[in-house]
Amino acid sequence: MGGRRKFVRAFQKESFMKTGSILLSISVLLLTALKGVAQFAPSTSDVWDVSRGTILILSSDLDSPNAYDMRDMFGGSFGTSAAEKGNVVFAHGAPEGSVNVIEWRTKTNYAIKSFRLFAYDDPGTMDHGMGLFRLSAKSAGSPTFDTVLYEFTPAHPYHYEDAAHQLLIAANVKPVQAQEFKAEFTTWNGQSGPAANGPRVVELDGLTDFIGLEADTRVSEMEVGWPSAPGVLYQVEYRENLSSSTWQKLGSPVTGTGNRMTIADKVLPGNAERFYRVLPLQ
């Protein structure tokens, strides 16, 4: 993100030369960065939550020494492992690339438009990460999971969309009317190898709305412009405030063309307000 500035109307006039008064004009170029509005904690109101009537059809084995419950992937905290309630870990020791599967059925058909996957790997070792995530659905009337809604290969260590809530990815999908869904999590070896390679999943949410976008306006560049006279040398200067700082050169002197001239000043993160003036040097 570019740094935000407060631009004030303290524009200088310089009228010392035969070219007449030079009026400093400033135009702010605004860039818009779109970012997903995906900073949400795991939900209890999404359509895949067990509280909404979702039932499990089948699942791969979970890490047997711990009493995980696959329903934890769809809301609630059903497992009895006090240290890790609210998430699941698939069975240890499977070869890298092995696919861990869970299938579920919702209470009624839904047109799923987006999802959120909450998961985490172990800090430092990257154990319990996944190599690939694939989300599929049975379209209306299909006997098989014929529609791939999304595929995702995470970086290792994970790059979270919202680390505070362990939100690994949130994405929109092409809407499909379905009642049965499948998620696949491919085994990936962290530093501890097969002894600790079961993918860990906190929750998987399904939504009937698209994840929205918000426009985040940022100032990334200032453009200082002035009407020039042919052959006249000009120097653009700036200062951080009018009371205590001194004028600094912005770039090298430029020669007038008789047309409007401009010079750009990049806005850096954290910069304070800045004042500009244009001086004719001849």
N, C-alpha and C positions, 0 to 999 in steps of 0.2 A: 504494500500500500504506500502511496505517496503521502508525505507529511501534509497536514492541513495547515493553511495559513489564514491569517486575518489580514485582508488587504484593505488599507485605509485610503481615504481620498486626500492624500497629502502630496499632490503632484506638483513638481517644480516647473517654473518658467525660467528660461534663460534667454536674455535679449541683448547680449553684449555685442553681437556681430552684425555685419551688414545683411546677413541672411534673414534678419527679422526674428521675431519671437519663435521659439521652438516649444511647441506644446507637447508634453509627454502624455501619451495615452497608453493605457494598459488594458489588454484584453486577456481574460482568463480562459484557458482551454480546459474544458472539463472532460474527463474520461470517466466512463461508467464501467465498473467491474461487476459482473453478475456472479453471485455466489448462492449456492443452495442453502435454503433455510432448513437445516437438518440437525440443529443442536437440540436434541430431545433425549430425555431419559427413557429407558424401556417403558412401554405402555401397558396398561391393563384394559384399554378400551379398543385396541386394534382388533380386526376381524379374525385374526388367528389366535387370539388369546383364549386359553381354556375356559375362562369365565364367560366367553361368548358361545360356548358349546363345541369348540374344537375337540376332536378325539384323535388319538394316535392310531395309525394303521399298523405300522411296523417301524423298527429302528435297528441300527447296528448295535453291537454290544458296547456297553459303557465300561469305564474303568472299574473293574470288579472290587478292588479293596475298599473303594469308597461307595457309600450308598447314594449314588446319583439317581435322579428321577428325570426321565426324558421330558416330562411335562414342564419342567422348569424352563425349557427353551421357548415355551409359549405362555409365559406369565406365571406368577406365583412362586412359591418356594416349597416344593414338595419333598425334596431330598432330605436325608437325615444326617448328612455330613456337615456338622456344625461349622467347620472351618471354611467350607466352600458352598454353602447353601445358595441357591439361586442361579447356578450355572451347571453345565454338564461337561464331562470330558470323555471322549470316546476311548475305547480300550487301548492300553499300552501295547507296544511291541509289534504292531502290524508293519509290514514293509512299507517303505516310503512310496508314495503314489497310490496306496490302497484307498479305496473309496468308502467312506462312512455315510450311511444313508438314513434318512428319516422321512416317513410319509405320513400325511395327516389329512383329515377330512373336516371341512367346516359344516356348520349347521345347515347352511343353505348356499346357493350359488352366489358368488361375488365377482364383480369385475375389479380385479386387483390392478391398481395403477402405480403403486410404489411399495417399497419395502425398506426396512431398516435391519441391519445385522449388527448385533452387539457381540463382541468377542475380544479376547485378549491373549497375548502370548506372555511368557514369563520374562520379566525384565532381565537383561543381561544375557541369558542363555537362549532366548527365543524359543524355548520348549513350548509345546502345546499350540503351536501355530498351525496354519493350514496352507496347503499348496494351491488349492483351487476351490472355489465355491461356485456351485451351479444350482440355480433355482428353476424348477420346471412345474408345469401344470397339465392336467387333463382337460382339454377343451371340451365343451359341451358335447356329449355323445361319444367321445373317444374312449376306447378301452385301455389306452396306453398314455403315458406322459409324453404327449406329442408336441408340446410347446415349451421351448426354453425361454424363460422370462429374462434371465440374466446370467452372465458368467463373469467371474471376478478372480483375478490372481493377485493377492496382496503382496506388498513389499515385506521384507524381513530385515530388521524388526518392523512391526506394523506401523503404518502411518495412519493415525486415527483422524476421522472427521471431527470427533469430539472426544478427546482423551479422558476428560473428567467423567464421562458416562460410558466409556469403552465402546463408543459408537465407531465401528470399523468402516462401515459404508452405508449410505442411504442413497437410493436411486429410484428414478421413475422407470416403468416398464410399459410396453405396449399393452393396453388393457385386454384381458382375456376373461371371458365368463367361465368360471370354474368352481368346483367344490372340492377337488382333490389336488394336493400339491406334494412336491418332493424337493428336498434339499440334499445336496451331496457336498461333503467336506473331505477333500483329499488329504491324506496324511503327509506331513512334512517334518523332516528331522531338524531339530535345533541342535545346539551344541552338545546336549546330552545323548543324542542319537536315539535309537529305537526304544531305549528304556523310558523315555519321557516324550513320546511323539504323538500322543493322542490329541487331536484338535479340541480346543476348549471353546465352547459357545455359551454366551450368556443368555441371549434372547434373539428371536427372529419375529419381527412384527410385519403384518400385512395391512396395507391401507387402501381404501377405496378412493382416495384423493391423490392428486399429483403433489409432489413436494414442490412448494412454491419457490419462486426466485424473487430476490429483492435487489433493487438497484442501489448500489453503494457508491455515491458520488465522491470523487476525490479530485483534488487539484494536483496535477502532475507537472504542469509547466506554466510559466508566465511568459507572455509575449509582449515585449516593450516595442512600441511603434511610434514613428514620428515622420512628418513630411520633410524630406531632405532637399538640399540645394546641390546642383551639380558641382563636383570637384571639392566640396567642403568636407573636411575631416571631422568625424564625430566620435566622441567617447561616451559610452553608457556607463553609469556608475550606480552603486547601490549602498545602502546602509541599513542596519538592523533597527535603529531607532533614531529619532531626530535630535535627541537631547545629549546622548553620551557617546554614540559610536561615530566613526569617521567614514567618509565616502571611500568606497573600494571600487576598483575598475572591474567591470563585467566584460571580459573578453578584451580583444585588441581594438584599436581605433578602426573605424570603417569609413570609406569615402562615399559621399553622397552621390546619388544618380539623378536627382531631380524628381524621383518618385518616392512614394512612401517606403520606408525601410523598417525592418523589424530585426530584433535579436531575441533569442529565447533564453530563459533561465530555468533550469530544472529545479523542481521543488523536492527537497530531500526530507525524509521523515524527521519530525521533531523540530523543523526550522521555525523560528519566530517570524513575526511580520517583517516585511522588507519594503523599503522605499527606494524609488528609482529616479534618476534624472539623466538627461542627455545634454552633453556639453559640446558646442562647436569649438574645435581647436585652432581654427584659422580666422 
